[in-house]
Each structure stands twice: as structure tokens, then as C-alpha cells.
Amino acid sequence: MISDVGKLCKHIRSFPLTEGENKTKLPFLSIYIFKKRKMDMPQMNHFYIYVVMDGSVRLYTPSGIMDYLPG
């Protein structure tokens, strides 16, 4: 599974991405790049997935704090 994550990260890095939202050719799919320490949570009426490629993400949720590392 680790190699699959590595392939996904390498593929994502091949896109010309900028800070913030980057729309894709797929409807309802955007890639977000955040380099700041704090970011807004996505709208809860939409599905989302986090892929942490560098650094970490800490989410404060009603069920507790969740930390995500690369991969």
C-alpha cells in the first residue's frame, strides 16, 4: 500500500498546482494546496479526502483531535 501512496503523491506533484483550490477535469474534484498553519474545514455537505504529502494535518472534530502524517 505504501508504494501506491507514493505513486499517487508522485502523480499529484506532476500537476501545475498553486496555493488554494486547483480544479481538475473531473467534475466535483478539486485539489487543494495549503502551506499555512491553519486552514478552513471543507463544507460538510460535500465528500472530501485528505492526502498528506508533506508536513502534517491536525483536525479538531466533535469526536476529538485527529493527526495525519504523510502517506
C-alpha positions as CSV (number, residue, x, y, z in Angstrom):
1,M,0.0,0.0,0.0
2,I,2.8,2.4,0.8
3,S,4.1,2.2,-2.8
4,D,0.6,3.0,-4.1
5,V,0.5,6.1,-1.9
6,G,4.0,7.0,-3.2
7,K,2.7,6.7,-6.8
8,L,-0.3,8.9,-6.0
9,C,1.9,11.6,-4.5
10,K,4.3,11.5,-7.4
11,H,1.3,11.8,-9.8
12,I,-0.2,14.7,-7.9
13,R,3.1,16.5,-7.8
14,S,3.3,16.3,-11.6
15,F,0.3,18.8,-11.8
16,P,1.0,22.5,-12.0
17,L,-0.6,23.3,-8.7
18,T,-0.9,26.6,-6.9
19,E,-1.8,27.6,-3.3
20,G,-5.6,27.1,-2.6
21,E,-8.1,25.3,-4.8
22,N,-7.0,23.6,-8.1
23,K,-9.9,22.4,-10.2
24,T,-9.5,19.2,-12.2
25,K,-11.1,17.8,-15.3
26,L,-13.2,15.6,-13.2
27,P,-16.5,17.2,-12.1
28,F,-16.7,17.8,-8.3
29,L,-13.0,17.0,-7.8
30,S,-10.5,19.7,-6.7
31,I,-7.0,19.5,-5.3
32,Y,-6.2,22.0,-2.5
33,I,-2.7,23.0,-1.5
34,F,-2.2,24.6,1.9
35,K,1.1,25.9,3.1
36,K,-0.2,28.0,6.0
37,R,-0.6,26.7,9.6
38,K,-4.4,26.9,9.7
39,M,-7.0,26.2,7.1
40,D,-10.8,26.1,6.9
41,M,-12.6,22.8,7.0
42,P,-14.4,21.8,3.8
43,Q,-18.1,22.2,3.6
44,M,-19.7,19.2,5.4
45,N,-22.3,18.7,2.7
46,H,-19.6,17.6,0.3
47,F,-17.4,14.5,0.4
48,Y,-13.7,15.0,0.9
49,I,-10.5,13.1,1.4
50,Y,-7.1,14.3,2.7
51,V,-3.9,13.1,1.2
52,V,-1.0,14.5,3.3
53,M,2.1,14.5,1.1
54,D,4.4,16.7,3.3
55,G,4.1,18.0,6.8
56,S,1.0,17.1,8.8
57,V,-2.7,17.9,9.4
58,R,-4.4,18.2,12.7
59,L,-8.2,18.2,12.6
60,Y,-10.3,19.3,15.5
61,T,-13.5,17.3,15.2
62,P,-16.5,16.8,17.5
63,S,-15.1,13.3,18.3
64,G,-11.6,14.6,19.2
65,I,-8.3,15.6,17.7
66,M,-7.1,13.7,14.7
67,D,-3.4,13.9,13.5
68,Y,-2.5,12.9,9.9
69,L,1.1,12.4,8.7
70,P,2.4,11.9,5.1
71,G,1.0,8.8,3.4
